[in-house]
Amino acid sequence: MLRRKTRRAAERQEKADPLDAAQEDRVRAVLALGGVPHADLPDGVQQVRLKLLERAADGREAPRDVSAWAAVVASNLAMDWHRARRRQERLGERLAVLWRETTDEDGAEARALSLAVTQGLGELPDAQRQVVVLRFYADLPVRAIADELGIPEGTVKSRLHSAVRVLRTRLHEGEVV
């Protein structure tokens, strides 16, 4: 009796999983060949599964060749991973240029202000810090930040307002500004 229930549960699990082992291996291979780090491969496989489940939930029929479809999706995910990495690199380069410009122009005062802002950013909650960096350092508009983070625009505005208020207070308390 117990074996029968276990077998049925395993069968249901197999039916619920849209990717079989061979398809999963192929997705991993495509992601790895696409340059995705080994540590991120399980996340990529899960994203492919999720896309297949979303497709079924939307009422669209399953692809004729799930393995080929999954490989294309994995390839797209690898490209997205590279684009995100390039965006981060460009952001770092831009921050470095801004740092050089402020230290060359205003010297010690700019360094003191920059250090105070950096410390203030470090004390902010992750969600607020992320929005502040994207808005003021990456110079993204509120709508782009909302799209990038997958949150409503109102949430972005709220987090920005709260973070700026906290930073302003800290800078005035420390008599930096």
PyMOL CGO cylinders between C-alpha atoms (Angstrom):
from pymol import cmd
from pymol.cgo import CYLINDER

trace = [
    CYLINDER, 0.00, 0.00, 0.00, 2.73, 2.46, 0.98, 0.3, 1, 1, 1, 1, 1, 1,
    CYLINDER, 2.73, 2.46, 0.98, 4.81, 1.55, -2.10, 0.3, 1, 1, 1, 1, 1, 1,
    CYLINDER, 4.81, 1.55, -2.10, 1.81, 2.20, -4.34, 0.3, 1, 1, 1, 1, 1, 1,
    CYLINDER, 1.81, 2.20, -4.34, 1.32, 5.68, -2.85, 0.3, 1, 1, 1, 1, 1, 1,
    CYLINDER, 1.32, 5.68, -2.85, 5.01, 6.43, -3.20, 0.3, 1, 1, 1, 1, 1, 1,
    CYLINDER, 5.01, 6.43, -3.20, 4.98, 5.24, -6.81, 0.3, 1, 1, 1, 1, 1, 1,
    CYLINDER, 4.98, 5.24, -6.81, 1.91, 7.38, -7.58, 0.3, 1, 1, 1, 1, 1, 1,
    CYLINDER, 1.91, 7.38, -7.58, 3.54, 10.43, -5.99, 0.3, 1, 1, 1, 1, 1, 1,
    CYLINDER, 3.54, 10.43, -5.99, 6.66, 9.85, -8.08, 0.3, 1, 1, 1, 1, 1, 1,
    CYLINDER, 6.66, 9.85, -8.08, 4.55, 9.52, -11.25, 0.3, 1, 1, 1, 1, 1, 1,
    CYLINDER, 4.55, 9.52, -11.25, 2.74, 12.77, -10.45, 0.3, 1, 1, 1, 1, 1, 1,
    CYLINDER, 2.74, 12.77, -10.45, 6.07, 14.48, -9.84, 0.3, 1, 1, 1, 1, 1, 1,
    CYLINDER, 6.07, 14.48, -9.84, 7.35, 13.27, -13.22, 0.3, 1, 1, 1, 1, 1, 1,
    CYLINDER, 7.35, 13.27, -13.22, 4.22, 14.57, -14.93, 0.3, 1, 1, 1, 1, 1, 1,
    CYLINDER, 4.22, 14.57, -14.93, 4.55, 17.93, -13.16, 0.3, 1, 1, 1, 1, 1, 1,
    CYLINDER, 4.55, 17.93, -13.16, 8.20, 18.39, -14.22, 0.3, 1, 1, 1, 1, 1, 1,
    CYLINDER, 8.20, 18.39, -14.22, 8.15, 19.71, -17.79, 0.3, 1, 1, 1, 1, 1, 1,
    CYLINDER, 8.15, 19.71, -17.79, 11.82, 18.83, -18.41, 0.3, 1, 1, 1, 1, 1, 1,
    CYLINDER, 11.82, 18.83, -18.41, 13.18, 15.31, -18.34, 0.3, 1, 1, 1, 1, 1, 1,
    CYLINDER, 13.18, 15.31, -18.34, 16.78, 14.55, -17.32, 0.3, 1, 1, 1, 1, 1, 1,
    CYLINDER, 16.78, 14.55, -17.32, 18.15, 14.63, -20.88, 0.3, 1, 1, 1, 1, 1, 1,
    CYLINDER, 18.15, 14.63, -20.88, 16.48, 17.99, -21.59, 0.3, 1, 1, 1, 1, 1, 1,
    CYLINDER, 16.48, 17.99, -21.59, 17.80, 19.37, -18.32, 0.3, 1, 1, 1, 1, 1, 1,
    CYLINDER, 17.80, 19.37, -18.32, 21.32, 18.24, -19.24, 0.3, 1, 1, 1, 1, 1, 1,
    CYLINDER, 21.32, 18.24, -19.24, 20.99, 19.92, -22.62, 0.3, 1, 1, 1, 1, 1, 1,
    CYLINDER, 20.99, 19.92, -22.62, 19.83, 23.17, -20.99, 0.3, 1, 1, 1, 1, 1, 1,
    CYLINDER, 19.83, 23.17, -20.99, 22.82, 23.03, -18.61, 0.3, 1, 1, 1, 1, 1, 1,
    CYLINDER, 22.82, 23.03, -18.61, 25.16, 22.45, -21.54, 0.3, 1, 1, 1, 1, 1, 1,
    CYLINDER, 25.16, 22.45, -21.54, 23.74, 25.37, -23.54, 0.3, 1, 1, 1, 1, 1, 1,
    CYLINDER, 23.74, 25.37, -23.54, 24.02, 27.67, -20.54, 0.3, 1, 1, 1, 1, 1, 1,
    CYLINDER, 24.02, 27.67, -20.54, 27.59, 26.53, -19.81, 0.3, 1, 1, 1, 1, 1, 1,
    CYLINDER, 27.59, 26.53, -19.81, 28.61, 26.96, -23.45, 0.3, 1, 1, 1, 1, 1, 1,
    CYLINDER, 28.61, 26.96, -23.45, 27.00, 30.39, -23.32, 0.3, 1, 1, 1, 1, 1, 1,
    CYLINDER, 27.00, 30.39, -23.32, 29.44, 31.39, -20.59, 0.3, 1, 1, 1, 1, 1, 1,
    CYLINDER, 29.44, 31.39, -20.59, 27.10, 31.24, -17.60, 0.3, 1, 1, 1, 1, 1, 1,
    CYLINDER, 27.10, 31.24, -17.60, 29.10, 30.37, -14.45, 0.3, 1, 1, 1, 1, 1, 1,
    CYLINDER, 29.10, 30.37, -14.45, 28.66, 26.87, -13.05, 0.3, 1, 1, 1, 1, 1, 1,
    CYLINDER, 28.66, 26.87, -13.05, 27.08, 28.22, -9.86, 0.3, 1, 1, 1, 1, 1, 1,
    CYLINDER, 27.08, 28.22, -9.86, 24.27, 29.87, -11.87, 0.3, 1, 1, 1, 1, 1, 1,
    CYLINDER, 24.27, 29.87, -11.87, 23.36, 26.80, -13.97, 0.3, 1, 1, 1, 1, 1, 1,
    CYLINDER, 23.36, 26.80, -13.97, 20.66, 25.47, -11.58, 0.3, 1, 1, 1, 1, 1, 1,
    CYLINDER, 20.66, 25.47, -11.58, 18.97, 28.88, -11.64, 0.3, 1, 1, 1, 1, 1, 1,
    CYLINDER, 18.97, 28.88, -11.64, 19.03, 28.84, -15.43, 0.3, 1, 1, 1, 1, 1, 1,
    CYLINDER, 19.03, 28.84, -15.43, 17.43, 25.40, -15.54, 0.3, 1, 1, 1, 1, 1, 1,
    CYLINDER, 17.43, 25.40, -15.54, 14.72, 26.59, -13.16, 0.3, 1, 1, 1, 1, 1, 1,
    CYLINDER, 14.72, 26.59, -13.16, 14.05, 29.62, -15.35, 0.3, 1, 1, 1, 1, 1, 1,
    CYLINDER, 14.05, 29.62, -15.35, 13.59, 27.39, -18.39, 0.3, 1, 1, 1, 1, 1, 1,
    CYLINDER, 13.59, 27.39, -18.39, 11.18, 25.20, -16.39, 0.3, 1, 1, 1, 1, 1, 1,
    CYLINDER, 11.18, 25.20, -16.39, 9.30, 28.29, -15.27, 0.3, 1, 1, 1, 1, 1, 1,
    CYLINDER, 9.30, 28.29, -15.27, 8.98, 29.59, -18.85, 0.3, 1, 1, 1, 1, 1, 1,
    CYLINDER, 8.98, 29.59, -18.85, 7.59, 26.21, -19.94, 0.3, 1, 1, 1, 1, 1, 1,
    CYLINDER, 7.59, 26.21, -19.94, 5.10, 26.19, -17.06, 0.3, 1, 1, 1, 1, 1, 1,
    CYLINDER, 5.10, 26.19, -17.06, 4.08, 29.80, -17.78, 0.3, 1, 1, 1, 1, 1, 1,
    CYLINDER, 4.08, 29.80, -17.78, 3.47, 28.83, -21.38, 0.3, 1, 1, 1, 1, 1, 1,
    CYLINDER, 3.47, 28.83, -21.38, 1.17, 26.01, -20.25, 0.3, 1, 1, 1, 1, 1, 1,
    CYLINDER, 1.17, 26.01, -20.25, -0.57, 28.28, -17.72, 0.3, 1, 1, 1, 1, 1, 1,
    CYLINDER, -0.57, 28.28, -17.72, -1.29, 30.83, -20.47, 0.3, 1, 1, 1, 1, 1, 1,
    CYLINDER, -1.29, 30.83, -20.47, -3.14, 28.12, -22.37, 0.3, 1, 1, 1, 1, 1, 1,
    CYLINDER, -3.14, 28.12, -22.37, -0.59, 27.85, -25.16, 0.3, 1, 1, 1, 1, 1, 1,
    CYLINDER, -0.59, 27.85, -25.16, 0.20, 24.38, -26.35, 0.3, 1, 1, 1, 1, 1, 1,
    CYLINDER, 0.20, 24.38, -26.35, 3.53, 22.80, -25.53, 0.3, 1, 1, 1, 1, 1, 1,
    CYLINDER, 3.53, 22.80, -25.53, 6.29, 23.18, -28.11, 0.3, 1, 1, 1, 1, 1, 1,
    CYLINDER, 6.29, 23.18, -28.11, 6.58, 20.30, -30.57, 0.3, 1, 1, 1, 1, 1, 1,
    CYLINDER, 6.58, 20.30, -30.57, 10.22, 19.72, -29.64, 0.3, 1, 1, 1, 1, 1, 1,
    CYLINDER, 10.22, 19.72, -29.64, 10.57, 20.66, -25.98, 0.3, 1, 1, 1, 1, 1, 1,
    CYLINDER, 10.57, 20.66, -25.98, 14.29, 19.95, -26.02, 0.3, 1, 1, 1, 1, 1, 1,
    CYLINDER, 14.29, 19.95, -26.02, 14.98, 22.36, -28.91, 0.3, 1, 1, 1, 1, 1, 1,
    CYLINDER, 14.98, 22.36, -28.91, 12.67, 24.99, -27.43, 0.3, 1, 1, 1, 1, 1, 1,
    CYLINDER, 12.67, 24.99, -27.43, 14.42, 24.69, -24.05, 0.3, 1, 1, 1, 1, 1, 1,
    CYLINDER, 14.42, 24.69, -24.05, 17.82, 25.05, -25.74, 0.3, 1, 1, 1, 1, 1, 1,
    CYLINDER, 17.82, 25.05, -25.74, 16.72, 28.28, -27.43, 0.3, 1, 1, 1, 1, 1, 1,
    CYLINDER, 16.72, 28.28, -27.43, 15.36, 29.65, -24.16, 0.3, 1, 1, 1, 1, 1, 1,
    CYLINDER, 15.36, 29.65, -24.16, 18.62, 28.68, -22.41, 0.3, 1, 1, 1, 1, 1, 1,
    CYLINDER, 18.62, 28.68, -22.41, 20.60, 30.44, -25.11, 0.3, 1, 1, 1, 1, 1, 1,
    CYLINDER, 20.60, 30.44, -25.11, 18.51, 33.58, -24.60, 0.3, 1, 1, 1, 1, 1, 1,
    CYLINDER, 18.51, 33.58, -24.60, 19.05, 33.35, -20.85, 0.3, 1, 1, 1, 1, 1, 1,
    CYLINDER, 19.05, 33.35, -20.85, 22.81, 33.13, -21.39, 0.3, 1, 1, 1, 1, 1, 1,
    CYLINDER, 22.81, 33.13, -21.39, 22.67, 36.28, -23.53, 0.3, 1, 1, 1, 1, 1, 1,
    CYLINDER, 22.67, 36.28, -23.53, 20.64, 38.05, -20.84, 0.3, 1, 1, 1, 1, 1, 1,
    CYLINDER, 20.64, 38.05, -20.84, 23.24, 37.02, -18.25, 0.3, 1, 1, 1, 1, 1, 1,
    CYLINDER, 23.24, 37.02, -18.25, 26.01, 38.57, -20.37, 0.3, 1, 1, 1, 1, 1, 1,
    CYLINDER, 26.01, 38.57, -20.37, 24.02, 41.75, -20.92, 0.3, 1, 1, 1, 1, 1, 1,
    CYLINDER, 24.02, 41.75, -20.92, 23.43, 42.12, -17.18, 0.3, 1, 1, 1, 1, 1, 1,
    CYLINDER, 23.43, 42.12, -17.18, 27.14, 41.56, -16.51, 0.3, 1, 1, 1, 1, 1, 1,
    CYLINDER, 27.14, 41.56, -16.51, 28.08, 44.21, -19.09, 0.3, 1, 1, 1, 1, 1, 1,
    CYLINDER, 28.08, 44.21, -19.09, 25.60, 46.64, -17.53, 0.3, 1, 1, 1, 1, 1, 1,
    CYLINDER, 25.60, 46.64, -17.53, 27.24, 46.10, -14.14, 0.3, 1, 1, 1, 1, 1, 1,
    CYLINDER, 27.24, 46.10, -14.14, 30.70, 46.64, -15.65, 0.3, 1, 1, 1, 1, 1, 1,
    CYLINDER, 30.70, 46.64, -15.65, 29.59, 49.86, -17.33, 0.3, 1, 1, 1, 1, 1, 1,
    CYLINDER, 29.59, 49.86, -17.33, 28.08, 51.04, -14.06, 0.3, 1, 1, 1, 1, 1, 1,
    CYLINDER, 28.08, 51.04, -14.06, 31.37, 50.36, -12.29, 0.3, 1, 1, 1, 1, 1, 1,
    CYLINDER, 31.37, 50.36, -12.29, 33.31, 52.23, -14.98, 0.3, 1, 1, 1, 1, 1, 1,
    CYLINDER, 33.31, 52.23, -14.98, 30.93, 55.17, -14.76, 0.3, 1, 1, 1, 1, 1, 1,
    CYLINDER, 30.93, 55.17, -14.76, 31.23, 55.31, -10.97, 0.3, 1, 1, 1, 1, 1, 1,
    CYLINDER, 31.23, 55.31, -10.97, 35.02, 55.25, -11.29, 0.3, 1, 1, 1, 1, 1, 1,
    CYLINDER, 35.02, 55.25, -11.29, 34.95, 58.15, -13.77, 0.3, 1, 1, 1, 1, 1, 1,
    CYLINDER, 34.95, 58.15, -13.77, 32.62, 60.14, -11.51, 0.3, 1, 1, 1, 1, 1, 1,
    CYLINDER, 32.62, 60.14, -11.51, 34.92, 59.47, -8.56, 0.3, 1, 1, 1, 1, 1, 1,
    CYLINDER, 34.92, 59.47, -8.56, 37.97, 60.71, -10.50, 0.3, 1, 1, 1, 1, 1, 1,
    CYLINDER, 37.97, 60.71, -10.50, 36.12, 63.83, -11.68, 0.3, 1, 1, 1, 1, 1, 1,
    CYLINDER, 36.12, 63.83, -11.68, 35.00, 64.83, -8.18, 0.3, 1, 1, 1, 1, 1, 1,
    CYLINDER, 35.00, 64.83, -8.18, 38.36, 64.16, -6.56, 0.3, 1, 1, 1, 1, 1, 1,
    CYLINDER, 38.36, 64.16, -6.56, 40.21, 66.17, -9.23, 0.3, 1, 1, 1, 1, 1, 1,
    CYLINDER, 40.21, 66.17, -9.23, 37.92, 69.21, -9.04, 0.3, 1, 1, 1, 1, 1, 1,
    CYLINDER, 37.92, 69.21, -9.04, 37.15, 69.73, -5.38, 0.3, 1, 1, 1, 1, 1, 1,
    CYLINDER, 37.15, 69.73, -5.38, 39.89, 67.76, -3.65, 0.3, 1, 1, 1, 1, 1, 1,
    CYLINDER, 39.89, 67.76, -3.65, 39.43, 67.07, 0.05, 0.3, 1, 1, 1, 1, 1, 1,
    CYLINDER, 39.43, 67.07, 0.05, 35.87, 68.39, 0.34, 0.3, 1, 1, 1, 1, 1, 1,
    CYLINDER, 35.87, 68.39, 0.34, 34.63, 66.16, -2.44, 0.3, 1, 1, 1, 1, 1, 1,
    CYLINDER, 34.63, 66.16, -2.44, 36.39, 63.14, -0.94, 0.3, 1, 1, 1, 1, 1, 1,
    CYLINDER, 36.39, 63.14, -0.94, 34.84, 63.84, 2.46, 0.3, 1, 1, 1, 1, 1, 1,
    CYLINDER, 34.84, 63.84, 2.46, 31.37, 64.19, 0.94, 0.3, 1, 1, 1, 1, 1, 1,
    CYLINDER, 31.37, 64.19, 0.94, 31.87, 61.08, -1.17, 0.3, 1, 1, 1, 1, 1, 1,
    CYLINDER, 31.87, 61.08, -1.17, 33.02, 59.10, 1.85, 0.3, 1, 1, 1, 1, 1, 1,
    CYLINDER, 33.02, 59.10, 1.85, 30.04, 60.28, 3.91, 0.3, 1, 1, 1, 1, 1, 1,
    CYLINDER, 30.04, 60.28, 3.91, 27.60, 59.37, 1.12, 0.3, 1, 1, 1, 1, 1, 1,
    CYLINDER, 27.60, 59.37, 1.12, 29.26, 55.96, 0.68, 0.3, 1, 1, 1, 1, 1, 1,
    CYLINDER, 29.26, 55.96, 0.68, 28.97, 55.27, 4.40, 0.3, 1, 1, 1, 1, 1, 1,
    CYLINDER, 28.97, 55.27, 4.40, 25.36, 56.43, 4.35, 0.3, 1, 1, 1, 1, 1, 1,
    CYLINDER, 25.36, 56.43, 4.35, 24.61, 54.15, 1.41, 0.3, 1, 1, 1, 1, 1, 1,
    CYLINDER, 24.61, 54.15, 1.41, 26.21, 51.27, 3.26, 0.3, 1, 1, 1, 1, 1, 1,
    CYLINDER, 26.21, 51.27, 3.26, 23.83, 51.77, 6.17, 0.3, 1, 1, 1, 1, 1, 1,
    CYLINDER, 23.83, 51.77, 6.17, 20.70, 51.79, 4.01, 0.3, 1, 1, 1, 1, 1, 1,
    CYLINDER, 20.70, 51.79, 4.01, 18.61, 48.63, 3.60, 0.3, 1, 1, 1, 1, 1, 1,
    CYLINDER, 18.61, 48.63, 3.60, 19.51, 46.69, 0.44, 0.3, 1, 1, 1, 1, 1, 1,
    CYLINDER, 19.51, 46.69, 0.44, 16.27, 47.57, -1.37, 0.3, 1, 1, 1, 1, 1, 1,
    CYLINDER, 16.27, 47.57, -1.37, 16.74, 51.31, -0.81, 0.3, 1, 1, 1, 1, 1, 1,
    CYLINDER, 16.74, 51.31, -0.81, 20.45, 51.22, -1.67, 0.3, 1, 1, 1, 1, 1, 1,
    CYLINDER, 20.45, 51.22, -1.67, 19.74, 49.38, -4.91, 0.3, 1, 1, 1, 1, 1, 1,
    CYLINDER, 19.74, 49.38, -4.91, 17.18, 51.98, -6.01, 0.3, 1, 1, 1, 1, 1, 1,
    CYLINDER, 17.18, 51.98, -6.01, 19.43, 54.92, -5.08, 0.3, 1, 1, 1, 1, 1, 1,
    CYLINDER, 19.43, 54.92, -5.08, 22.40, 53.49, -7.00, 0.3, 1, 1, 1, 1, 1, 1,
    CYLINDER, 22.40, 53.49, -7.00, 20.29, 52.77, -10.07, 0.3, 1, 1, 1, 1, 1, 1,
    CYLINDER, 20.29, 52.77, -10.07, 18.69, 56.23, -10.00, 0.3, 1, 1, 1, 1, 1, 1,
    CYLINDER, 18.69, 56.23, -10.00, 21.59, 58.50, -9.14, 0.3, 1, 1, 1, 1, 1, 1,
    CYLINDER, 21.59, 58.50, -9.14, 24.69, 56.58, -10.22, 0.3, 1, 1, 1, 1, 1, 1,
    CYLINDER, 24.69, 56.58, -10.22, 23.34, 54.63, -13.22, 0.3, 1, 1, 1, 1, 1, 1,
    CYLINDER, 23.34, 54.63, -13.22, 21.06, 57.57, -14.06, 0.3, 1, 1, 1, 1, 1, 1,
    CYLINDER, 21.06, 57.57, -14.06, 18.08, 55.35, -14.83, 0.3, 1, 1, 1, 1, 1, 1,
    CYLINDER, 18.08, 55.35, -14.83, 14.56, 56.82, -14.82, 0.3, 1, 1, 1, 1, 1, 1,
    CYLINDER, 14.56, 56.82, -14.82, 12.03, 55.53, -12.31, 0.3, 1, 1, 1, 1, 1, 1,
    CYLINDER, 12.03, 55.53, -12.31, 10.18, 53.47, -14.95, 0.3, 1, 1, 1, 1, 1, 1,
    CYLINDER, 10.18, 53.47, -14.95, 13.40, 51.70, -16.03, 0.3, 1, 1, 1, 1, 1, 1,
    CYLINDER, 13.40, 51.70, -16.03, 14.29, 50.93, -12.41, 0.3, 1, 1, 1, 1, 1, 1,
    CYLINDER, 14.29, 50.93, -12.41, 10.81, 49.50, -11.83, 0.3, 1, 1, 1, 1, 1, 1,
    CYLINDER, 10.81, 49.50, -11.83, 11.13, 47.32, -14.93, 0.3, 1, 1, 1, 1, 1, 1,
    CYLINDER, 11.13, 47.32, -14.93, 14.65, 46.20, -14.00, 0.3, 1, 1, 1, 1, 1, 1,
    CYLINDER, 14.65, 46.20, -14.00, 13.68, 45.24, -10.45, 0.3, 1, 1, 1, 1, 1, 1,
    CYLINDER, 13.68, 45.24, -10.45, 10.19, 43.98, -11.29, 0.3, 1, 1, 1, 1, 1, 1,
    CYLINDER, 10.19, 43.98, -11.29, 8.46, 46.28, -8.80, 0.3, 1, 1, 1, 1, 1, 1,
    CYLINDER, 8.46, 46.28, -8.80, 5.83, 49.02, -9.22, 0.3, 1, 1, 1, 1, 1, 1,
    CYLINDER, 5.83, 49.02, -9.22, 6.95, 52.58, -9.99, 0.3, 1, 1, 1, 1, 1, 1,
    CYLINDER, 6.95, 52.58, -9.99, 5.31, 53.79, -6.78, 0.3, 1, 1, 1, 1, 1, 1,
    CYLINDER, 5.31, 53.79, -6.78, 7.52, 51.45, -4.77, 0.3, 1, 1, 1, 1, 1, 1,
    CYLINDER, 7.52, 51.45, -4.77, 10.61, 52.82, -6.50, 0.3, 1, 1, 1, 1, 1, 1,
    CYLINDER, 10.61, 52.82, -6.50, 9.53, 56.39, -5.72, 0.3, 1, 1, 1, 1, 1, 1,
    CYLINDER, 9.53, 56.39, -5.72, 8.76, 55.50, -2.12, 0.3, 1, 1, 1, 1, 1, 1,
    CYLINDER, 8.76, 55.50, -2.12, 12.13, 53.82, -1.60, 0.3, 1, 1, 1, 1, 1, 1,
    CYLINDER, 12.13, 53.82, -1.60, 13.94, 56.74, -3.23, 0.3, 1, 1, 1, 1, 1, 1,
    CYLINDER, 13.94, 56.74, -3.23, 12.14, 59.27, -1.06, 0.3, 1, 1, 1, 1, 1, 1,
    CYLINDER, 12.14, 59.27, -1.06, 12.88, 57.35, 2.14, 0.3, 1, 1, 1, 1, 1, 1,
    CYLINDER, 12.88, 57.35, 2.14, 16.52, 56.74, 1.25, 0.3, 1, 1, 1, 1, 1, 1,
    CYLINDER, 16.52, 56.74, 1.25, 17.21, 60.35, 0.27, 0.3, 1, 1, 1, 1, 1, 1,
    CYLINDER, 17.21, 60.35, 0.27, 15.55, 61.59, 3.45, 0.3, 1, 1, 1, 1, 1, 1,
    CYLINDER, 15.55, 61.59, 3.45, 17.74, 59.28, 5.57, 0.3, 1, 1, 1, 1, 1, 1,
    CYLINDER, 17.74, 59.28, 5.57, 20.91, 60.23, 3.69, 0.3, 1, 1, 1, 1, 1, 1,
    CYLINDER, 20.91, 60.23, 3.69, 20.14, 63.95, 3.94, 0.3, 1, 1, 1, 1, 1, 1,
    CYLINDER, 20.14, 63.95, 3.94, 19.57, 63.65, 7.69, 0.3, 1, 1, 1, 1, 1, 1,
    CYLINDER, 19.57, 63.65, 7.69, 22.81, 61.74, 8.20, 0.3, 1, 1, 1, 1, 1, 1,
    CYLINDER, 22.81, 61.74, 8.20, 24.81, 64.25, 6.16, 0.3, 1, 1, 1, 1, 1, 1,
    CYLINDER, 24.81, 64.25, 6.16, 23.37, 67.17, 8.13, 0.3, 1, 1, 1, 1, 1, 1,
    CYLINDER, 23.37, 67.17, 8.13, 23.93, 65.41, 11.47, 0.3, 1, 1, 1, 1, 1, 1,
    CYLINDER, 23.93, 65.41, 11.47, 27.54, 64.73, 10.56, 0.3, 1, 1, 1, 1, 1, 1,
    CYLINDER, 27.54, 64.73, 10.56, 27.88, 68.36, 9.42, 0.3, 1, 1, 1, 1, 1, 1,
    CYLINDER, 27.88, 68.36, 9.42, 29.17, 67.22, 6.06, 0.3, 1, 1, 1, 1, 1, 1,
    CYLINDER, 29.17, 67.22, 6.06, 26.67, 69.39, 4.18, 0.3, 1, 1, 1, 1, 1, 1,
]
cmd.load_cgo(trace, "trace")
